[in-house]
């Protein structure tokens, strides 16, 4: 296969154009129809994502893109068995974008391919001074998630959101996706083009913010995170969303912070070997990329946080978000959240993350999206990059718009 043209290089496009906004895409109909609409709408971004990951896998692991898709193929059977409709949707995406199904599957399982126990020659983390041996593990998506309500929310609203930190080179592939899929809830998510799930909220008033955790477990094949997260947001009740997380076996460890409109939040540290859980303290809960509920027994003997900056990001976010208690209305609350999530202690790998010029360009990290969802009103806001230097983009959709908004 001829190599794709890689994106022009992470010269921090997020800072280069602070006025940029995220594309918005709405899809509806059957799974295949939704997929085709999606693929057609994001064709340029999806091809850019494939080009980036082809270059990144080639540099970090010496893999051709054909080898990456060959490895991703191992998840096709499990996904088809668990969620055949999502395979139909991915097939439609491939048709709409003019690529192969395995290309789309690889974008949806990129974390699993990177992190699979049987592929130990994968890249070393960027959070090191010098490139270590390839037996080192690739760090998970760096994210700082929060839920605030009750005592933690001065205006009485329920807030959920996060800073989503990942490779700066895919910044221009991120889109805001609205999926109308009756009788399931309508979803709004921030995703890399071609992905069927990541983090977002639904018309049942449930928000999901997710964070990578790290750690290698068994070789058994589990479900990709994009599939698990999509199924969580497909649920009408918080109990059913928790049931998905507890009864499905994901391939890699990931944290899931669930918040619901009624004023409740639960954090689940999900791993192939078992789960831990946490509840808010006085209505505030913040989670990063290290195990906070307890290190799993399978990792305990040698565990070290794979994203050490998470140990700083979490308390800094908690400190900033405590100011929400004094907010007198949603406008003030939004300003406080933006300020808290713009913290630069430890810059560039701070709560608001910027590319580190000491790292190779393909391994530059940045906050791709800072999100804030008001589950009380249904207002969904995002930044197209680092929150320190841009305003929140108010999405054109309300969570509870339309005939399938069932949380009013």
N, C-alpha and C positions, 0 to 999 in steps of 0.2 A: 504494500500500500504506500502511495506517495505521501511524504510527510506534509502535514498541514502547516500553514504559516502561523507562527506563534504571535501572540499579541506583542505590541511594540515594547514591552518592557516596563516593569513597575517603577516608574519615576514618580511614584505616589500620585496616580491620577485622581485620588480622592481629594488631595489638597490642590492639585492643579486647577480644578474647576469646582469651587465650593458651591456654585449655583446649580449644579446638576441635580436632577431628580430621578427617581427610580421609575422605569417603565411600568405601566399598569396593564394587566391582561385579564380579561374575563372570559371564561369558557363555560359551556353548558351542554346538555344533551346526554347521549349515551356515552359510555366510557371511550369508545373508539372516536366518536365525534368530538368529545372534549379534547382528546389527545391530538387529533388533527388540527383543531383550532389553535391549541397551545403551540404545537410544533411550528405551524405556519407563522404564528405571531412572533416567536422568539428565534426564528431560523438564524439570524446573524449572531445573536448572543450564544446560541447553542453551539454553533460552529467555532466561535471564539473560545468557549469552554473546552471543547475537544482539543483545540490547538494548544491551549495552556496545559492541560493535563498530559497531553502527549509529550510536550517538552519537559514537564516536571517529572513524570515517571521516567523518561529517558535519562535525565540528568541524575536523579537521585537513586534510581534502581537499575539503570541500564536496560529497561524494558521498552520494547517497541509497543505501539498502540495495539497491534494485533495480539501481542502477548497479554496486554492488560485486559482486552475484551475476552480472551480465552479464559483468563482467571475469573473475570466477572461472571462468566457463563455458569459457574457452579451455583449461583444464586437464582437462576431462572426457574428451576424446578421447585424449590421451596416457596418462592413467591407465587408461582402459578397455583400451587396447592393451597396456600393460605389465602390469597387474594387474587383470583383470576381476573377480576375486573380491573385491577391495577396493572396487570400485564397487558390487558387490552388497551388501557390508557397509554402505557408506554409504547405499545405498537403503533398507536395513532400518532404519538409525538414523533416517532421515528419517520413515519410516512409524511407527516406535515413538514418536517425539517429536512427531509431528503437524506437521512442517515440510516444506519442499521439499528435493529432492536438492541443488539449487544452494546452499541455505542451509548444508547440511552441508559441501559442497565448499568453500564460502567459508571456513568455520571451519578446514578442513584446509589451505587455501592462503592463509591470511590474511597470512603472511609474504611470499609471492610477490606478492600483490596490492599490499601496502605497498611492496615493493621492486622491482617490475617496472620495467625500464628505460624502457618506453613510457609509464609513468605518472609522469612526473617532477614532477607537481604535488603529490605526496604530502607528508605532514607533515614538519616539521623535527624534529630530535632533541630530547629533553627535556634533554640534557646541555649546554645553552647558557644564557647569562645572559639573553638576550632572544630573542624569536622571530625567527629569520632568515627570509630569503625561502623560498618554497615549493620552490625548486629544490634546497634542501638535502635530504639523504637521511635517512630514518628509520633509527635504529639497530637492530641485530638484538637478539634476545633476549640479555639479559646473563646469562651463566652462568660459573661457575668449576668445572671438572671435575677429578677426580683419580683416579689409580690408584695403589695401594700394595701391594707384595708383596715377597717375598724379603728382601733386606737392609733394606728400608724398613719391614718389618712385624715387630715384636719377637715377636709371638705366632705367626708363621708363617702367618697367614691371608692371603687375597687380598681386598682391599677396593677397591670402586669407588663413586663417588658424585659429587654436585655440589650447589651452590647454584643453583637455577633462578630467575633474576630476570626478571620481566616485569611487565606492568601490574597494579598493585594492584587495579584495578577488576574483574579476572577471578578474584580469589582464591577467591571462593565458587563458581566453576565448575570447580575442579580436583577430579578424582576419581582414585582408584587403581583400575586396571582389570586384571583377570586374564582372559586369553583362553585357553580350552582348545580346541585346534584340530588334533587328530591328522590326519595323521601329522606335522605340524609341531610344533615345540616349544611348550610352554605358556609364555605371556608374562605378566609383571607390569610395568605401566607407569604413570607419572604423566602424565596428559593433561588438557587442557581438555575439558570435556564435548563429545562429538561427534567428537573427533579420533581417528583410527585408529592413530596412532603418535606418539611423541615421544621419551622416554627411558625406559630400564628395563633389564630383564634377562630371561633365558629359562632353561628347564629344561635346556638344554645347557650351562649354566654360562658364558654369554656376556653381558656387560653393555655397554650403549651409553649413553654420556653425550655430549650434543651441545651445541654453542655456535654462535651466530651469528657471522659474520665481517665481513660488509659488503663493499662494492665492487660497482660496476655492470659487467656484462659484455655479451654480445651480446643481441640481441633474440630469439634462437631460444628456442622454448618447451621447457623442461625439466620434469622431474617435481617435484612439491611435496615438501618435506622430510618431511612426515608419511608419505608413501608410501615414500620411500627408507628412512627409519628403521625403519618397520614391516617392510620386506623384509629389512633387516639382521638384525632380531631373529627373523625367521622361519627362520633358518638353524641347522643343527645343528653346523656346524664353523666355527671362526674363519676358515679360509681362504675358505669360501664367503661369510661375512659381509664380508670384505675385498673379495672379488670383486664383490659387489653395489655397494660404494662406488666401485670402480674402473671398472666397466663400465656404470653407469647415468649419465645426464646429468641432474643436478639443475638446477633453474632458477636458484637462488641459491647463494651460497657458504655453507658451513657446516663447522664442525669436528666430527669424529667421533672420540671416544676409546673404543676397544674394549679390554675387559679380559676375560680368560678364566680359568676356575677353575684351570687347570693352572699359573698363575703366568706370565702373558705379557700385555703391553699394547702397543698400537700406536695412535698418533695420526695421523689423516689430515685435512689441511686441504683439503677438497674444494671446487673451484670449477668453473664451466662451462668455464674455460679451462685447467684442469690441476690437479694435486694436489701437495701437499707432505706430508712425513711426518716423524715424530719417534718416538724410542724413549725409555723411561724411563732415568733416571740412577740407578744403584744401587737400582732397584726403585721409584722415585717419579717420577710424571709429573703435572704440573698444566697445564691449559690454560684460557685465558680467551677474550676476544673480539677479540684482535688476532692478526695473523699471526706465529707464532713460528718456523715452519720456514723462512720466507722469503716476502717479498712477491711475489705473482705479477707476471710481467713486464707483464701488461696493466694493472696498477695502479701499478707502481713509480714512474713519473715524478711522480705527484702524491699518493701514498698518505699518509693520516694515519689513525690509529686512530679508528674511529667511536665507540668507548666508551673514552675515555682512561683512565678509572679501572681498566680491565683491566690497565694497566701497573703498577698498585699491587696489585691483587687477587692476581695470580699469584704474585709473590714472597712476599707475606704468607701465602698458603696453603701455599706450599712450606716456609716457615719454621715454621709451626705444625705441619705434618704430619711434619716431621723428628723430632718427639718420639715418633712411633710406634715408632721403633727401640728405645725403652726399655720398651715395653709388655710386661707379663708375662701378659696374657690378654685375651680379647675385651671384657670389661667395661671394662677400663682403656683399651683401644684406642678404644672407642666414645666415652668421655669426652674423649680427646685429639682425635678427629676433630671432635666437637661444638665443643670449645673453639677449634680451628683455624678452623672454618667460621663462627664467631661473631665474627670479628675486625671491629673498628669503625674502623680507621684510615681517615680520609677520610669518616667518617659525614656525611651519610646514604648517599652512594653508595660504600659500602665493600663489603668481601667479604660481610658480612651487610648487605644493602641495605634501607633504610627509605625511605618516601615523603619527598620533598623538598618542604616547604611552599612553597617559592618557585616551584614549577611549577604549571601548571593541574591541577585535580583529575583530569581524564581522562588526564593524562600522568604521574601518580604511578607510580613503580616501587617494587617491593619483592621480597624473596626470597619467592617463593610456596611453594617446597618445598626443604628441604635433605634429600638422600637419602644413605643409606649402606647398601650391599649387601655382605654377607659372602658372597663366592662360594664359600668353603670350606664353610660350614655351610648356606647357602641362606637365611639370615635377611635380611629386607628391612625397613628402617626409614626412616621419613620424618618430617619435621616439617610441620605444617599452617601454614606461615609461617616467620618469622624464627627461626633456631635459637638465638639468644641468650636467648630468654625462654620456651622451651618444651622439653619432653622429646621424644625420638624416639618416634614411634608404631610399635610392633612389629606389622607386618601379620599377619593371621590365616593367611596362606598361607606355606608354605616354597617356595622356588623349585623344589625337587626333589620336592615332594609329588605323589602320584598315579602312574598307570601310564605317564605320558609324561615323567616326570623321568628323563633319560638321562645325567646327569653324575655319578651316585654311583659 
